[in-house]
C-alpha cells in the first residue's frame, strides 16, 4: 500500500524520494537563440523547495527548427562552454531539494508554429485541422531525415546527462512528432515507417535504443505515451496496449500515461472543436479526479515498468487511492504548481489535503460562454487563454516575481499572444 511519501526504486537503480512529480510544462524562458537562461534557474529553484521526488522539464527540443514555441530550449549537439554552464546552473538549482531531475526531449513535428517554421516536418503532409492559421503546411520527412531525428534524440540526451540531468523523458504524446508517427490519421507513409502499427512504432523504439546506447544503463529513460488520441482514425487505446507490450522489452524506467493532442486537447481536460472518438474519458475517471487513471489501470496489466499519471489530480485522497489501486506508481502534477510552487510540500507534510485549483476562475462571460459553449471562438479563448494564464505565471516566477492569481483569462489570452509574437520576432532576428 504505497503512500505519497514512499520512495520508488526504478529499474535503472535511481530512487525517487517520493511519489510526487512535477509534470513537464512548457516554460518559454529560453533566449532568442533557444539557450537556457538565469530565468530557468530562478523558476526551478522555487520548485526545488517544494519537496517533489521528480521534476521533469518542459520541452527541450532536439531541433531548433521545430519548436513547440519560440521560448523553448533547444540542444542540437555539442554545447559551447557558456551553454553548458547555463544548463548546469539549471540542473543544479532544480536538484537543490533532492529531487531527480529529467529533461523532457522532444520534436514538435507539424505542431511547430508557423512563426517558427512555415513548413514543419511530419510523417506525412497532413496539416493540423485548427482555425487561426497558426500552423503551416507540413512536409513529409525523408528516410535519411528520420534517421537524423533518431541521432538527434541520442545526442540531446547525451548532452543532458553531461549537464547534470539524471534522466530524460522521450515525448511521444500530445501530437508531437513521435506521437504523429504512431497515428494512422497523420502517418500515411507506405515505407518501413508507416502502415502497420509495428512500422508506426519503429521511430519510438529506435529512438529509445539510441538514447540508451548514448547515455548508459544507470541513466533514467522515460516515455510519455498517449493512452489514445481520442480522434476518429487516430491512435487507439488498443494500439497503445500493444506499444506498451513492446516497451516492456525496450528497457525504459518509467512510462507516463496521457492522451490527446492540439486538435483534441484531452491532456488539458478540454474538448476539441471536432467530436471526440468513442474512447471518451469515463465518468468513473472524472469522479476519481485523474483524466487517464482508468486507462492506466488497463495499461498496468500489460506494463512491466512503473507508471506515472498526470492530469486532474487535486486531493491527497484521490492520489493515495490511485497509488493503492496499482494503476500508477507516480502522481504527476502541473497546473497547481504554477500558482503555488510549494503546493507539493504542503500536501506531503499534511498542511493541506488538496492542491489549489484555478480552473473555475479561468472562464470569461456568463455560463453560456463556458467550456461547453457551442461557439468555438469562445471555447478557443477559454482554452488557450487558460493555457496562457499558466504559462505567464511561470514567466513571472522566472523573473523573480510571485504568481499573479488575479490575472483574468482574457488578459492572459492577450498578453500570452503578444509575448509569443515578440519572442518569435526576436528568434527570427537572432537566426
C-alpha positions as CSV (number, residue, x, y, z in Angstrom):
1,X,0.0,0.0,0.0
2,X,2.4,2.8,-1.2
3,X,1.9,6.3,0.1
4,X,2.8,9.6,-1.4
5,X,5.9,9.8,0.8
6,X,7.2,6.4,0.0
7,X,10.4,6.2,-2.2
8,X,10.3,4.4,-5.6
9,X,13.3,2.5,-7.0
10,X,13.4,2.5,-10.8
11,X,14.8,-0.3,-13.0
12,X,18.0,1.7,-13.7
13,X,18.7,1.9,-9.9
14,X,17.7,5.5,-9.4
15,X,15.4,6.2,-6.4
16,X,12.7,8.8,-6.4
17,X,12.4,10.2,-2.8
18,X,8.6,10.2,-3.0
19,X,5.8,9.6,-5.4
20,X,5.0,13.3,-6.4
21,X,6.4,14.5,-9.7
22,X,6.3,17.9,-11.3
23,X,5.0,17.1,-14.8
24,X,6.6,18.7,-17.8
25,X,5.2,22.2,-18.5
26,X,6.5,24.5,-21.2
27,X,8.5,27.3,-19.6
28,X,9.1,29.7,-22.5
29,X,12.2,31.1,-20.8
30,X,14.8,30.4,-23.4
31,X,16.7,33.3,-25.0
32,X,16.3,34.2,-28.8
33,X,19.0,31.5,-29.5
34,X,17.0,28.9,-27.6
35,X,19.5,28.6,-24.8
36,X,18.9,28.1,-21.1
37,X,18.9,31.3,-19.0
38,X,19.0,32.6,-15.5
39,X,15.2,32.6,-15.6
40,X,15.2,28.8,-15.6
41,X,17.4,28.8,-12.5
42,X,15.1,31.1,-10.7
43,X,12.0,29.2,-11.6
44,X,13.4,25.7,-10.8
45,X,14.9,26.9,-7.5
46,X,11.4,27.8,-6.4
47,X,10.1,24.4,-7.4
48,X,13.1,22.7,-5.8
49,X,11.9,23.9,-2.4
50,X,8.6,22.1,-2.9
51,X,9.7,18.7,-1.8
52,X,8.9,16.8,-5.0
53,X,10.5,13.4,-5.8
54,X,10.9,14.0,-9.5
55,X,10.9,17.1,-11.7
56,X,10.5,17.0,-15.5
57,X,11.5,20.0,-17.6
58,X,9.3,21.4,-20.3
59,X,10.0,20.6,-23.9
60,X,13.8,20.6,-24.7
61,X,13.9,20.4,-28.4
62,X,16.3,18.3,-30.4
63,X,16.0,20.6,-33.5
64,X,15.8,24.4,-33.3
65,X,13.8,24.4,-36.5
66,X,10.9,22.5,-34.8
67,X,9.9,24.2,-31.6
68,X,6.7,23.9,-29.6
69,X,7.0,27.7,-29.0
70,X,9.7,30.3,-29.6
71,X,11.0,30.3,-26.0
72,X,11.9,26.6,-25.9
73,X,15.4,25.5,-25.1
74,X,17.0,23.5,-27.9
75,X,20.0,21.2,-27.6
76,X,21.3,20.2,-31.1
77,X,24.7,18.8,-30.3
78,X,27.9,19.7,-28.5
79,X,27.5,22.8,-26.4
80,X,29.8,25.8,-26.0
81,X,31.3,26.3,-22.5
82,X,28.8,29.1,-22.0
83,X,25.8,26.9,-23.0
84,X,27.0,24.1,-20.8
85,X,27.4,26.4,-17.8
86,X,23.9,27.6,-18.2
87,X,22.5,24.1,-18.4
88,X,24.5,23.0,-15.3
89,X,23.2,26.0,-13.4
90,X,19.6,25.0,-14.3
91,X,20.1,21.4,-13.2
92,X,21.9,22.4,-10.0
93,X,19.0,24.7,-9.0
94,X,16.4,22.0,-9.8
95,X,18.3,19.4,-7.7
96,X,18.7,21.6,-4.7
97,X,15.7,20.0,-2.9
98,X,16.8,16.4,-3.5
99,X,14.5,15.6,-6.5
100,X,15.6,13.6,-9.5
101,X,15.6,16.0,-12.5
102,X,14.9,14.8,-16.0
103,X,14.9,16.6,-19.3
104,X,11.9,16.1,-21.5
105,X,13.3,15.8,-25.0
106,X,11.0,16.4,-28.0
107,X,10.5,17.3,-31.6
108,X,7.3,19.3,-32.3
109,X,6.7,18.0,-35.8
110,X,3.7,19.5,-37.5
111,X,2.7,21.3,-34.3
112,X,5.6,23.7,-34.8
113,X,4.0,27.2,-35.0
114,X,4.2,28.9,-38.4
115,X,6.1,31.8,-36.8
116,X,8.9,29.4,-36.1
117,X,8.7,27.3,-39.3
118,X,6.1,27.7,-42.0
119,X,6.8,24.2,-43.4
120,X,7.5,21.9,-40.5
121,X,8.4,18.2,-40.9
122,X,5.9,15.4,-40.2
123,X,5.4,11.8,-41.1
124,X,3.2,12.9,-44.0
125,X,1.9,16.2,-45.4
126,X,-1.2,16.3,-43.2
127,X,-2.0,19.8,-41.8
128,X,-3.4,20.5,-38.4
129,X,-7.2,21.0,-38.6
130,X,-7.2,24.1,-36.4
131,X,-8.6,27.6,-37.1
132,X,-6.5,30.7,-36.9
133,X,-3.7,29.9,-39.3
134,X,-1.0,29.5,-36.7
135,X,0.4,26.3,-38.2
136,X,1.8,25.9,-41.7
137,X,1.7,23.2,-44.3
138,X,3.9,20.3,-43.2
139,X,6.1,18.2,-45.5
140,X,6.8,14.5,-45.3
141,X,10.2,13.5,-43.9
142,X,12.7,11.5,-46.0
143,X,14.2,8.3,-44.7
144,X,17.5,10.0,-44.1
145,X,15.9,12.8,-42.1
146,X,14.1,10.2,-39.9
147,X,17.4,8.6,-39.1
148,X,18.8,12.0,-38.3
149,X,16.0,12.5,-35.8
150,X,16.9,9.3,-34.0
151,X,20.5,10.5,-33.8
152,X,19.4,13.9,-32.6
153,X,17.4,12.4,-29.7
154,X,20.5,10.5,-28.7
155,X,22.9,13.5,-28.9
156,X,20.5,15.7,-27.0
157,X,20.1,13.1,-24.3
158,X,23.9,12.6,-24.0
159,X,24.3,16.4,-23.5
160,X,21.6,16.3,-20.9
161,X,23.5,13.7,-18.9
162,X,26.7,15.8,-19.2
163,X,24.8,18.8,-17.9
164,X,23.6,17.0,-14.8
165,X,20.2,15.7,-15.6
166,X,19.7,12.3,-14.2
167,X,17.3,11.2,-16.9
168,X,15.3,12.1,-19.9
169,X,11.6,11.7,-20.9
170,X,11.1,11.0,-24.6
171,X,7.9,12.8,-25.6
172,X,5.8,10.5,-27.7
173,X,2.4,12.0,-26.8
174,X,0.2,15.1,-27.4
175,X,0.6,15.2,-31.2
176,X,4.3,15.9,-31.3
177,X,6.5,14.1,-33.9
178,X,6.8,10.7,-32.3
179,X,3.1,10.7,-31.5
180,X,2.4,11.7,-35.1
181,X,4.2,8.6,-36.3
182,X,2.0,6.4,-34.1
183,X,-1.2,7.9,-35.5
184,X,-2.6,6.4,-38.7
185,X,-4.6,9.6,-39.2
186,X,-1.3,11.6,-39.6
187,X,1.1,8.9,-40.7
188,X,0.1,7.9,-44.2
189,X,3.5,6.5,-45.2
190,X,3.9,3.3,-47.1
191,X,7.6,2.6,-46.3
192,X,9.1,0.9,-43.2
193,X,8.0,3.9,-41.0
194,X,4.3,3.7,-41.8
195,X,1.3,1.4,-42.4
196,X,1.2,-1.3,-39.7
197,X,1.4,-0.4,-36.0
198,X,4.8,-2.1,-35.9
199,X,6.1,0.2,-38.6
200,X,4.5,3.3,-37.0
201,X,6.1,2.5,-33.6
202,X,9.5,1.9,-35.2
203,X,10.7,5.5,-34.7
204,X,9.8,5.5,-31.0
205,X,11.6,2.1,-30.4
206,X,14.6,3.1,-32.4
207,X,14.9,6.4,-30.5
208,X,14.8,4.6,-27.1
209,X,17.5,2.2,-28.3
210,X,19.7,5.0,-29.5
211,X,19.2,7.1,-26.3
212,X,20.1,4.1,-24.1
213,X,23.3,3.5,-26.1
214,X,24.3,7.2,-25.8
215,X,23.6,7.5,-22.0
216,X,24.3,4.2,-20.3
217,X,22.4,1.8,-18.1
218,X,22.2,3.9,-14.9
219,X,20.6,6.9,-16.7
220,X,16.8,7.0,-16.4
221,X,14.8,6.9,-19.6
222,X,11.1,7.6,-19.5
223,X,8.5,7.7,-22.3
224,X,5.3,9.8,-22.4
225,X,2.7,8.0,-24.4
226,X,-0.9,8.7,-25.3
227,X,-3.5,6.2,-23.9
228,X,-5.4,7.3,-27.1
229,X,-5.6,10.3,-29.4
230,X,-9.4,10.5,-28.8
231,X,-9.8,11.2,-32.5
232,X,-11.6,9.2,-35.2
233,X,-8.9,7.4,-37.2
234,X,-6.2,8.2,-34.6
235,X,-4.0,6.2,-32.3
236,X,-6.3,4.0,-30.3
237,X,-6.2,2.5,-26.8
238,X,-5.9,-1.0,-28.2
239,X,-2.9,0.1,-30.2
240,X,-1.5,1.8,-27.0
241,X,-1.6,-1.5,-25.2
242,X,0.4,-3.2,-27.9
243,X,3.0,-0.5,-27.9
244,X,3.3,-0.8,-24.1
245,X,4.0,-4.5,-24.6
246,X,6.8,-3.7,-26.9
247,X,8.1,-1.0,-24.5
248,X,8.5,-3.8,-21.9
249,X,11.4,-5.1,-23.9
250,X,12.9,-1.6,-24.6
251,X,14.4,-1.1,-21.1
252,X,12.6,2.1,-20.0
253,X,12.3,3.1,-16.4
254,X,9.0,5.0,-16.2
255,X,6.0,5.3,-18.6
256,X,3.8,8.3,-18.3
257,X,0.2,7.9,-19.5
258,X,-1.5,10.8,-21.1
259,X,-3.8,11.5,-24.1
260,X,-4.9,13.8,-26.8
261,X,-3.2,16.5,-29.0
262,X,-3.7,20.0,-30.1
263,X,-6.8,19.1,-32.1
264,X,-8.3,17.1,-29.2
265,X,-6.7,18.5,-26.0
266,X,-7.7,15.9,-23.5
267,X,-4.4,16.3,-21.7
268,X,-5.7,19.7,-20.5
269,X,-9.1,18.4,-19.7
270,X,-10.6,20.3,-22.7
271,X,-12.8,19.3,-25.5
272,X,-11.6,19.8,-29.1
273,X,-13.5,21.5,-31.9
274,X,-14.3,18.2,-33.6
275,X,-16.3,15.5,-31.9
276,X,-14.1,13.1,-29.8
277,X,-13.9,9.4,-30.7
278,X,-15.8,6.8,-28.8
279,X,-12.8,6.5,-26.4
280,X,-14.0,9.2,-24.1
281,X,-12.8,9.8,-20.6
282,X,-15.1,7.7,-18.5
283,X,-17.3,9.1,-15.7
284,X,-15.5,7.0,-13.1
285,X,-12.3,8.6,-14.1
286,X,-13.6,12.1,-13.6
287,X,-15.0,11.0,-10.3
288,X,-11.6,9.9,-9.2
289,X,-10.0,13.2,-10.4
290,X,-7.4,11.9,-12.8
291,X,-8.2,12.2,-16.5
292,X,-6.4,9.0,-17.6
293,X,-6.4,6.7,-14.5
294,X,-8.8,4.1,-15.9
295,X,-6.6,3.8,-19.0
296,X,-3.6,3.5,-16.7
297,X,-5.3,0.7,-14.8
298,X,-5.7,-1.3,-18.0
299,X,-2.2,-0.5,-19.1
300,X,-0.8,-1.6,-15.7
301,X,-2.0,-5.1,-16.5
302,X,0.4,-5.1,-19.5
303,X,3.3,-2.9,-18.4
304,X,6.3,-4.3,-16.5
305,X,7.7,-0.8,-15.8
306,X,6.5,1.8,-13.2
307,X,3.7,4.1,-14.4
308,X,3.1,7.8,-14.0
309,X,-0.3,9.5,-14.5
310,X,-0.7,13.3,-14.8
311,X,-3.8,15.4,-15.2
312,X,-6.6,16.3,-12.9
313,X,-5.3,15.1,-9.5
314,X,-6.2,17.6,-6.8
315,X,-6.7,15.7,-3.4
316,X,-4.4,13.6,-1.4
317,X,-7.2,11.0,-1.0
318,X,-7.5,10.7,-4.8
319,X,-3.8,10.3,-5.2
320,X,-3.5,7.7,-2.5
321,X,-6.4,5.8,-4.0
322,X,-4.7,5.8,-7.4
323,X,-1.4,4.5,-5.8
324,X,-3.1,1.8,-3.7
325,X,-5.1,0.5,-6.7
326,X,-1.8,-0.2,-8.5
327,X,-3.0,1.9,-11.5
328,X,0.0,4.2,-11.1
329,X,3.3,4.4,-9.2
330,X,3.9,8.2,-9.6
331,X,1.5,11.1,-9.4
332,X,2.2,13.9,-11.8
333,X,1.1,17.4,-11.0
334,X,1.4,20.5,-13.2
335,X,-1.0,23.4,-13.1
336,X,-1.3,23.7,-9.3
337,X,2.5,24.4,-9.2
338,X,2.0,27.4,-11.5
339,X,0.1,29.3,-8.8
340,X,1.8,27.7,-5.7
341,X,5.3,26.3,-6.3
342,X,5.3,24.8,-2.8
343,X,1.9,23.0,-3.2
344,X,3.6,19.6,-3.2
345,X,5.4,20.2,0.1
346,X,2.2,21.4,1.7
347,X,0.5,18.2,0.6
348,X,3.3,15.9,1.8
349,X,3.6,17.5,5.2
350,X,-0.1,17.4,5.9
351,X,-0.6,21.2,5.8
352,X,-3.3,20.7,3.2
353,X,-5.3,17.7,1.8
354,X,-5.8,19.3,-1.6
355,X,-3.9,21.1,-4.2
356,X,-5.0,24.6,-5.3
357,X,-7.3,24.7,-8.4
358,X,-7.7,27.8,-10.6
359,X,-10.0,26.4,-13.3
360,X,-13.2,27.9,-12.1
361,X,-11.8,31.4,-12.2
362,X,-10.4,31.0,-15.7
363,X,-13.6,31.5,-17.7
364,X,-15.0,34.5,-19.5
365,X,-18.5,35.8,-19.6
366,X,-21.7,34.1,-18.3
367,X,-22.2,30.4,-18.3
368,X,-23.2,30.2,-21.9
369,X,-19.7,31.2,-22.9
370,X,-18.2,28.5,-20.7
371,X,-16.2,25.4,-21.8
372,X,-19.3,23.6,-23.2
373,X,-20.3,26.6,-25.4
374,X,-21.2,25.7,-28.9
375,X,-19.3,28.8,-30.0
376,X,-15.8,27.6,-31.0
377,X,-14.3,31.1,-30.7
378,X,-15.1,31.3,-27.0
379,X,-14.1,27.8,-26.5
380,X,-10.7,28.6,-28.0
381,X,-10.4,31.8,-25.9
382,X,-11.2,29.9,-22.7
383,X,-8.9,27.0,-23.5
384,X,-5.9,28.8,-24.9
385,X,-6.4,31.8,-22.6
386,X,-6.2,29.4,-19.6
387,X,-3.1,27.8,-21.1
388,X,-1.6,31.3,-21.4
389,X,-2.5,32.1,-17.8
390,X,-0.5,29.2,-16.5
391,X,2.4,29.9,-18.9
392,X,2.5,33.6,-17.8
393,X,2.8,32.5,-14.1
394,X,6.0,30.5,-15.0
395,X,7.4,33.5,-16.7
396,X,6.7,35.7,-13.7
397,X,8.5,33.3,-11.4
398,X,11.4,33.1,-13.9
399,X,11.6,36.9,-13.5
400,X,11.7,36.5,-9.7
401,X,8.1,37.6,-9.2
402,X,5.2,35.9,-7.4
403,X,2.3,34.4,-9.5
404,X,-0.5,36.9,-10.2
405,X,-3.6,35.0,-9.3
406,X,-5.8,38.0,-10.1
407,X,-5.0,38.0,-13.8
408,X,-8.1,37.3,-15.9
409,X,-8.2,34.7,-18.7
410,X,-8.9,37.5,-21.3
411,X,-5.8,39.4,-20.1
412,X,-3.8,36.2,-20.2
413,X,-5.0,35.4,-23.8
414,X,-3.9,38.9,-25.0
415,X,-0.6,39.0,-23.1
416,X,0.4,35.5,-24.0
417,X,-0.3,36.0,-27.7
418,X,1.7,39.3,-27.7
419,X,4.6,37.7,-25.8
420,X,4.8,34.8,-28.2
421,X,4.8,37.1,-31.2
422,X,7.6,39.2,-29.7
423,X,9.6,36.0,-28.9
424,X,9.2,34.7,-32.4
425,X,10.4,38.1,-33.8
426,X,13.5,38.1,-31.5
427,X,14.3,34.5,-32.5
428,X,14.0,35.4,-36.2
429,X,16.4,38.3,-35.8
430,X,18.8,36.0,-34.0
431,X,18.8,33.4,-36.7
